[in-house]
Amino acid sequence: MDTSWKAGLEDVIAARSAVCAIDGAAGRLFYRGYEIGELAGVVPFEEVTALLWSGERPDAARAADFRARLEAARGLPAPIEAMLRGLPRDCHPLDALRTAISLDAALDPDAADSGLEANLRKSFRLMARVPEVVAAWHRIRTGRAPVTAPPGGSHAAYVLRLLEGREPSEEVARVMDVALTLHADHEFNASTFAARVAVATLADLHAAVVAAIATLKGPRHGGANEDVLRMLQEIGDPAKAEAFVGQRLGARGTLSKTERANPRARVPGFGHRVYRVDDARARVLRGMAKTMAEATGRERLFEVAERVYDAMKARTDLPVNVDFFSAVVYDALGIPADLCTSIFAIGRVAGWCAHAMEQYADNRLIRPRADYVGVAPRRLAREG
């Protein structure tokens, strides 16, 4: 047995997958062989999801069928809305989402069936349910009633209509579509791996997505974009960005290894386990962030972000990741900091379902071993 050990399973190959590939040295990301920069903003999110699920881009007829099935899955069940209304108003949006998806499992007609067709039907429902829950909870906690959206329109426009109760402009819907595409998948990230571990036990698809949502909340994973937005808002003035970065990096030098591991001691949005250069998704989002900030009068936050980016590049070799500029885009869309990671989930559920279905199709229990570092075998001392 190979007893070699790597902290955090760094660079350990845990399984084979045909869904997504990352070239960390070159900062490139591929969905089913297509580079992300060629997909985002060119291929609609619905077709990107179909690609992730099936392996190929759908033709016009299959794309229309996919959209029709996704639209047919829309509609928040009354028991879920009732549950959301009973939550404390300070409940974190991801906690509300995790709880709602657990309840949704009990309501799903295919709950007991983990066959391919049943999982495909459940995947369409989960694609609709996640944004419906996110939007409903945000409206409830801010004193507004959840809304239903008229039929038709893109998935991105549907998300925005549920959030704001009105039709978005074409440009805003396009920006959301790109954001969802950029977040749709990222190989064996923590939440996706959690979903695959759950599936490997033959847990149902809802259980896998609940595991993924719970994992996504951590600030070392999806929760980092919430931290980025709060940091940029705290800095406030572009002129203060360089001093903030210098102070944060200087303070890290005085911390122990354990203290440095705390995400609060880092500059969020920088560093990645896989990338050695800037994240390909961040390059796309940077241009979008500038355009959206100018269009919505939020240039100041973008300027803060640019100054932080320049200061980090001057002082470190840490790559910028997807969380950094996505936070600026979400702010320009009027999305509050604590809702950012839930928007992330609206895109990533496409990838969770793709990986879950791939795991079901060629499954083996994921059961690694531990490198035991405890005391040597010993006997229980007997009294007398």
FENJO-V470338 format. One record per helix or strand of 3 or more residues. SS is the DSSP state (2 for helix, 1 for strand). FROM is the first residue (numbers start at 1). TO is the last residue. If there is no record, write none. Layout:
# FENJO-V470338
ss:from:to
SS:FROM:TO
SS:FROM:TO
This chain:
# FENJO-V470338
ss:from:to
2:7:9
1:20:23
1:28:31
2:36:39
2:45:54
2:60:72
2:78:85
2:93:107
2:116:141
2:155:164
2:170:182
2:190:200
2:205:216
2:224:235
2:238:252
2:257:260
2:263:265
2:280:296
2:299:315
2:322:332
2:337:361
